[in-house]
Amino acid sequence: MANVKITLDTRRIKSDGTYNIIYRITHYKKVYTINSDTSILEQYWNYEHSEITKQHPNAKLINLNLLKEYFKIATHQNTLIC
């Protein structure tokens, strides 16, 4: 069974000081990452809930788009496994 998580990729910092938000897929101890094309400052990321904090001006819109893409990935990987 594959596991999908939304994480802030703090391994690579962009030139403007932001970090990419990625989807981390783990399947049989192998890790695959998909870039979400969204980058934010680390201060706006909530590590506990894996979402953007309310202090960010576009938090609701970005969190909604991240969740939509998350469910697309989750349902697609479920159809491949089953």
N, CA, C and O atoms as a GROMACS GRO file, in nm:
protein
  328
    1MET      N    1   0.085  -0.118   0.000
    1MET     CA    2   0.000   0.000   0.000
    1MET      C    3   0.089   0.124   0.000
    1MET      O    4   0.182   0.134   0.079
    2ALA      N    5   0.060   0.216  -0.087
    2ALA     CA    6   0.137   0.340  -0.096
    2ALA      C    7   0.082   0.443   0.002
    2ALA      O    8  -0.037   0.444   0.034
    3ASN      N    9   0.171   0.530   0.048
    3ASN     CA   10   0.136   0.634   0.142
    3ASN      C   11   0.173   0.768   0.081
    3ASN      O   12   0.284   0.783   0.029
    4VAL      N   13   0.083   0.866   0.086
    4VAL     CA   14   0.106   0.998   0.028
    4VAL      C   15   0.104   1.102   0.139
    4VAL      O   16   0.014   1.103   0.222
    5LYS      N   17   0.205   1.191   0.139
    5LYS     CA   18   0.212   1.300   0.237
    5LYS      C   19   0.246   1.430   0.166
    5LYS      O   20   0.318   1.430   0.065
    6ILE      N   21   0.195   1.539   0.219
    6ILE     CA   22   0.230   1.672   0.170
    6ILE      C   23   0.337   1.727   0.265
    6ILE      O   24   0.314   1.733   0.386
    7THR      N   25   0.452   1.766   0.211
    7THR     CA   26   0.560   1.815   0.296
    7THR      C   27   0.626   1.937   0.234
    7THR      O   28   0.613   1.963   0.114
    8LEU      N   29   0.695   2.011   0.318
    8LEU     CA   30   0.776   2.124   0.274
    8LEU      C   31   0.917   2.073   0.252
    8LEU      O   32   0.977   2.017   0.344
    9ASP      N   33   0.969   2.091   0.132
    9ASP     CA   34   1.100   2.038   0.097
    9ASP      C   35   1.208   2.136   0.142
    9ASP      O   36   1.247   2.226   0.067
   10THR      N   37   1.256   2.118   0.264
   10THR     CA   38   1.356   2.209   0.319
   10THR      C   39   1.498   2.170   0.279
   10THR      O   40   1.594   2.233   0.323
   11ARG      N   41   1.512   2.068   0.197
   11ARG     CA   42   1.645   2.028   0.150
   11ARG      C   43   1.700   2.128   0.049
   11ARG      O   44   1.821   2.146   0.038
   12ARG      N   45   1.611   2.193  -0.025
   12ARG     CA   46   1.654   2.286  -0.130
   12ARG      C   47   1.584   2.420  -0.111
   12ARG      O   48   1.461   2.427  -0.110
   13ILE      N   49   1.662   2.525  -0.095
   13ILE     CA   50   1.606   2.659  -0.082
   13ILE      C   51   1.619   2.730  -0.216
   13ILE      O   52   1.720   2.717  -0.285
   14LYS      N   53   1.515   2.805  -0.253
   14LYS     CA   54   1.518   2.882  -0.377
   14LYS      C   55   1.590   3.014  -0.353
   14LYS      O   56   1.615   3.052  -0.238
   15SER      N   57   1.621   3.084  -0.459
   15SER     CA   58   1.697   3.209  -0.447
   15SER      C   59   1.620   3.319  -0.375
   15SER      O   60   1.680   3.411  -0.320
   16ASP      N   61   1.486   3.310  -0.375
   16ASP     CA   62   1.405   3.412  -0.306
   16ASP      C   63   1.375   3.374  -0.160
   16ASP      O   64   1.300   3.444  -0.093
   17GLY      N   65   1.433   3.265  -0.111
   17GLY     CA   66   1.417   3.225   0.028
   17GLY      C   67   1.298   3.135   0.055
   17GLY      O   68   1.268   3.107   0.171
   18THR      N   69   1.230   3.089  -0.048
   18THR     CA   70   1.113   3.002  -0.030
   18THR      C   71   1.153   2.856  -0.051
   18THR      O   72   1.259   2.825  -0.105
   19TYR      N   73   1.063   2.768  -0.008
   19TYR     CA   74   1.082   2.624  -0.024
   19TYR      C   75   0.964   2.567  -0.102
   19TYR      O   76   0.852   2.617  -0.091
   20ASN      N   77   0.989   2.462  -0.180
   20ASN     CA   78   0.882   2.397  -0.256
   20ASN      C   79   0.798   2.308  -0.165
   20ASN      O   80   0.848   2.251  -0.068
   21ILE      N   81   0.671   2.299  -0.197
   21ILE     CA   82   0.583   2.202  -0.132
   21ILE      C   83   0.575   2.082  -0.224
   21ILE      O   84   0.547   2.096  -0.343
   22ILE      N   85   0.600   1.964  -0.169
   22ILE     CA   86   0.603   1.842  -0.250
   22ILE      C   87   0.506   1.738  -0.195
   22ILE      O   88   0.465   1.744  -0.079
   23TYR      N   89   0.472   1.644  -0.281
   23TYR     CA   90   0.396   1.526  -0.241
   23TYR      C   91   0.496   1.412  -0.232
   23TYR      O   92   0.561   1.379  -0.331
   24ARG      N   93   0.507   1.352  -0.115
   24ARG     CA   94   0.601   1.243  -0.094
   24ARG      C   95   0.523   1.112  -0.093
   24ARG      O   96   0.438   1.090  -0.007
   25ILE      N   97   0.552   1.025  -0.189
   25ILE     CA   98   0.483   0.897  -0.204
   25ILE      C   99   0.580   0.786  -0.163
   25ILE      O  100   0.689   0.775  -0.219
   26THR      N  101   0.540   0.706  -0.066
   26THR     CA  102   0.621   0.594  -0.019
   26THR      C  103   0.550   0.465  -0.055
   26THR      O  104   0.434   0.445  -0.019
   27HIS      N  105   0.621   0.378  -0.125
   27HIS     CA  106   0.564   0.249  -0.165
   27HIS      C  107   0.674   0.144  -0.158
   27HIS      O  108   0.774   0.153  -0.228
   28TYR      N  109   0.654   0.044  -0.073
   28TYR     CA  110   0.753  -0.063  -0.053
   28TYR      C  111   0.892  -0.006  -0.025
   28TYR      O  112   0.989  -0.045  -0.089
   29LYS      N  113   0.900   0.087   0.070
   29LYS     CA  114   1.023   0.149   0.117
   29LYS      C  115   1.097   0.231   0.012
   29LYS      O  116   1.213   0.268   0.032
   30LYS      N  117   1.032   0.261  -0.098
   30LYS     CA  118   1.089   0.350  -0.199
   30LYS      C  119   1.012   0.482  -0.192
   30LYS      O  120   0.889   0.483  -0.178
   31VAL      N  121   1.085   0.592  -0.202
   31VAL     CA  122   1.024   0.724  -0.189
   31VAL      C  123   1.028   0.795  -0.324
   31VAL      O  124   1.133   0.803  -0.388
   32TYR      N  125   0.912   0.845  -0.366
   32TYR     CA  126   0.899   0.923  -0.488
   32TYR      C  127   0.844   1.060  -0.450
   32TYR      O  128   0.762   1.070  -0.359
   33THR      N  129   0.890   1.163  -0.518
   33THR     CA  130   0.840   1.297  -0.488
   33THR      C  131   0.782   1.360  -0.614
   33THR      O  132   0.833   1.341  -0.725
   34ILE      N  133   0.675   1.436  -0.593
   34ILE     CA  134   0.611   1.512  -0.701
   34ILE      C  135   0.604   1.656  -0.654
   34ILE      O  136   0.554   1.685  -0.546
   35ASN      N  137   0.654   1.747  -0.736
   35ASN     CA  138   0.653   1.889  -0.703
   35ASN      C  139   0.513   1.945  -0.725
   35ASN      O  140   0.446   1.911  -0.822
   36SER      N  141   0.468   2.031  -0.634
   36SER     CA  142   0.335   2.091  -0.646
   36SER      C  143   0.337   2.225  -0.717
   36SER      O  144   0.232   2.286  -0.735
   37ASP      N  145   0.455   2.272  -0.758
   37ASP     CA  146   0.472   2.404  -0.822
   37ASP      C  147   0.428   2.518  -0.731
   37ASP      O  148   0.395   2.626  -0.780
   38THR      N  149   0.428   2.495  -0.601
   38THR     CA  150   0.396   2.599  -0.503
   38THR      C  151   0.514   2.610  -0.408
   38THR      O  152   0.565   2.510  -0.359
   39SER      N  153   0.555   2.733  -0.383
   39SER     CA  154   0.665   2.753  -0.288
   39SER      C  155   0.627   2.866  -0.193
   39SER      O  156   0.566   2.964  -0.232
   40ILE      N  157   0.666   2.848  -0.065
   40ILE     CA  158   0.633   2.946   0.040
   40ILE      C  159   0.753   2.961   0.133
   40ILE      O  160   0.847   2.881   0.130
   41LEU      N  161   0.747   3.063   0.215
   41LEU     CA  162   0.846   3.080   0.320
   41LEU      C  163   0.820   2.978   0.430
   41LEU      O  164   0.706   2.939   0.454
   42GLU      N  165   0.925   2.936   0.497
   42GLU     CA  166   0.912   2.833   0.600
   42GLU      C  167   0.824   2.879   0.716
   42GLU      O  168   0.761   2.796   0.781
   43GLN      N  169   0.820   3.008   0.743
   43GLN     CA  170   0.740   3.059   0.856
   43GLN      C  171   0.590   3.038   0.836
   43GLN      O  172   0.514   3.039   0.933
   44TYR      N  173   0.546   3.018   0.712
   44TYR     CA  174   0.404   2.998   0.684
   44TYR      C  175   0.363   2.851   0.682
   44TYR      O  176   0.245   2.822   0.661
   45TRP      N  177   0.455   2.758   0.704
   45TRP     CA  178   0.423   2.616   0.697
   45TRP      C  179   0.395   2.560   0.836
   45TRP      O  180   0.471   2.584   0.930
   46ASN      N  181   0.285   2.486   0.849
   46ASN     CA  182   0.248   2.419   0.974
   46ASN      C  183   0.289   2.272   0.960
   46ASN      O  184   0.224   2.195   0.890
   47TYR      N  185   0.397   2.235   1.027
   47TYR     CA  186   0.449   2.098   1.016
   47TYR      C  187   0.356   1.996   1.080
   47TYR      O  188   0.350   1.881   1.036
   48GLU      N  189   0.284   2.035   1.181
   48GLU     CA  190   0.196   1.942   1.253
   48GLU      C  191   0.079   1.898   1.166
   48GLU      O  192   0.041   1.781   1.168
   49HIS      N  193   0.021   1.992   1.092
   49HIS     CA  194  -0.097   1.961   1.010
   49HIS      C  195  -0.066   1.951   0.861
   49HIS      O  196  -0.156   1.924   0.781
   50SER      N  197   0.058   1.974   0.822
   50SER     CA  198   0.102   1.970   0.682
   50SER      C  199   0.016   2.060   0.594
   50SER      O  200  -0.039   2.017   0.493
   51GLU      N  201   0.007   2.185   0.633
   51GLU     CA  202  -0.068   2.283   0.556
   51GLU      C  203  -0.009   2.422   0.580
   51GLU      O  204   0.076   2.441   0.666
   52ILE      N  205  -0.056   2.518   0.502
   52ILE     CA  206  -0.010   2.655   0.515
   52ILE      C  207  -0.090   2.723   0.626
   52ILE      O  208  -0.211   2.706   0.636
   53THR      N  209  -0.020   2.801   0.710
   53THR     CA  210  -0.087   2.866   0.822
   53THR      C  211  -0.176   2.980   0.774
   53THR      O  212  -0.164   3.027   0.661
   54LYS      N  213  -0.264   3.024   0.861
   54LYS     CA  214  -0.360   3.128   0.827
   54LYS      C  215  -0.295   3.266   0.811
   54LYS      O  216  -0.359   3.358   0.759
   55GLN      N  217  -0.170   3.282   0.854
   55GLN     CA  218  -0.102   3.410   0.841
   55GLN      C  219  -0.066   3.440   0.695
   55GLN      O  220  -0.044   3.556   0.660
   56HIS      N  221  -0.058   3.338   0.612
   56HIS     CA  222  -0.028   3.359   0.470
   56HIS      C  223  -0.149   3.422   0.402
   56HIS      O  224  -0.262   3.380   0.429
   57PRO      N  225  -0.130   3.521   0.315
   57PRO     CA  226  -0.243   3.591   0.254
   57PRO      C  227  -0.335   3.502   0.170
   57PRO      O  228  -0.456   3.526   0.166
   58ASN      N  229  -0.282   3.401   0.103
   58ASN     CA  230  -0.362   3.314   0.017
   58ASN      C  231  -0.372   3.172   0.072
   58ASN      O  232  -0.378   3.076  -0.004
   59ALA      N  233  -0.374   3.159   0.202
   59ALA     CA  234  -0.368   3.026   0.264
   59ALA      C  235  -0.485   2.937   0.224
   59ALA      O  236  -0.464   2.820   0.192
   60LYS      N  237  -0.606   2.988   0.225
   60LYS     CA  238  -0.722   2.905   0.193
   60LYS      C  239  -0.716   2.852   0.050
   60LYS      O  240  -0.740   2.734   0.026
   61LEU      N  241  -0.683   2.939  -0.043
   61LEU     CA  242  -0.678   2.900  -0.184
   61LEU      C  243  -0.568   2.798  -0.209
   61LEU      O  244  -0.590   2.699  -0.278
   62ILE      N  245  -0.451   2.821  -0.154
   62ILE     CA  246  -0.339   2.730  -0.177
   62ILE      C  247  -0.365   2.595  -0.109
   62ILE      O  248  -0.338   2.491  -0.168
   63ASN      N  249  -0.416   2.596   0.014
   63ASN     CA  250  -0.447   2.470   0.083
   63ASN      C  251  -0.553   2.391   0.008
   63ASN      O  252  -0.545   2.268   0.000
   64LEU      N  253  -0.651   2.459  -0.048
   64LEU     CA  254  -0.755   2.390  -0.126
   64LEU      C  255  -0.694   2.325  -0.250
   64LEU      O  256  -0.725   2.210  -0.281
   65ASN      N  257  -0.609   2.398  -0.320
   65ASN     CA  258  -0.544   2.341  -0.439
   65ASN      C  259  -0.452   2.224  -0.404
   65ASN      O  260  -0.446   2.126  -0.478
   66LEU      N  261  -0.382   2.235  -0.292
   66LEU     CA  262  -0.296   2.124  -0.248
   66LEU      C  263  -0.378   1.999  -0.215
   66LEU      O  264  -0.338   1.888  -0.250
   67LEU      N  265  -0.492   2.018  -0.149
   67LEU     CA  266  -0.576   1.904  -0.115
   67LEU      C  267  -0.639   1.840  -0.239
   67LEU      O  268  -0.651   1.718  -0.246
   68LYS      N  269  -0.679   1.921  -0.335
   68LYS     CA  270  -0.735   1.867  -0.460
   68LYS      C  271  -0.633   1.778  -0.530
   68LYS      O  272  -0.664   1.667  -0.573
   69GLU      N  273  -0.510   1.828  -0.540
   69GLU     CA  274  -0.404   1.750  -0.605
   69GLU      C  275  -0.369   1.627  -0.523
   69GLU      O  276  -0.338   1.522  -0.579
   70TYR      N  277  -0.373   1.639  -0.390
   70TYR     CA  278  -0.346   1.525  -0.302
   70TYR      C  279  -0.448   1.413  -0.327
   70TYR      O  280  -0.410   1.296  -0.338
   71PHE      N  281  -0.575   1.448  -0.336
   71PHE     CA  282  -0.677   1.346  -0.359
   71PHE      C  283  -0.668   1.287  -0.498
   71PHE      O  284  -0.700   1.170  -0.517
   72LYS      N  285  -0.624   1.365  -0.596
   72LYS     CA  286  -0.602   1.309  -0.730
   72LYS      C  287  -0.493   1.204  -0.726
   72LYS      O  288  -0.508   1.095  -0.783
   73ILE      N  289  -0.384   1.235  -0.658
   73ILE     CA  290  -0.272   1.141  -0.648
   73ILE      C  291  -0.313   1.018  -0.569
   73ILE      O  292  -0.281   0.905  -0.607
   74ALA      N  293  -0.385   1.038  -0.458
   74ALA     CA  294  -0.425   0.926  -0.373
   74ALA      C  295  -0.521   0.833  -0.446
   74ALA      O  296  -0.506   0.711  -0.438
   75THR      N  297  -0.618   0.887  -0.518
   75THR     CA  298  -0.713   0.801  -0.589
   75THR      C  299  -0.647   0.733  -0.708
   75THR      O  300  -0.679   0.619  -0.741
   76HIS      N  301  -0.555   0.804  -0.773
   76HIS     CA  302  -0.485   0.744  -0.887
   76HIS      C  303  -0.396   0.628  -0.842
   76HIS      O  304  -0.393   0.524  -0.908
   77GLN      N  305  -0.326   0.645  -0.732
   77GLN     CA  306  -0.240   0.536  -0.686
   77GLN      C  307  -0.322   0.419  -0.635
   77GLN      O  308  -0.277   0.305  -0.644
   78ASN      N  309  -0.442   0.444  -0.582
   78ASN     CA  310  -0.528   0.334  -0.538
   78ASN      C  311  -0.578   0.253  -0.658
   78ASN      O  312  -0.592   0.131  -0.648
   79THR      N  313  -0.605   0.318  -0.770
   79THR     CA  314  -0.651   0.245  -0.888
   79THR      C  315  -0.536   0.163  -0.949
   79THR      O  316  -0.561   0.058  -1.009
   80LEU      N  317  -0.414   0.210  -0.936
   80LEU     CA  318  -0.301   0.134  -0.990
   80LEU      C  319  -0.272   0.010  -0.909
   80LEU      O  320  -0.232  -0.093  -0.963
   81ILE      N  321  -0.291   0.020  -0.776
   81ILE     CA  322  -0.259  -0.093  -0.689
   81ILE      C  323  -0.368  -0.199  -0.693
   81ILE      O  324  -0.339  -0.318  -0.695
   82CYS      N  325  -0.494  -0.156  -0.695
   82CYS     CA  326  -0.605  -0.252  -0.688
   82CYS      C  327  -0.628  -0.326  -0.816
   82CYS      O  328  -0.719  -0.409  -0.824
   0.00000   0.00000   0.00000
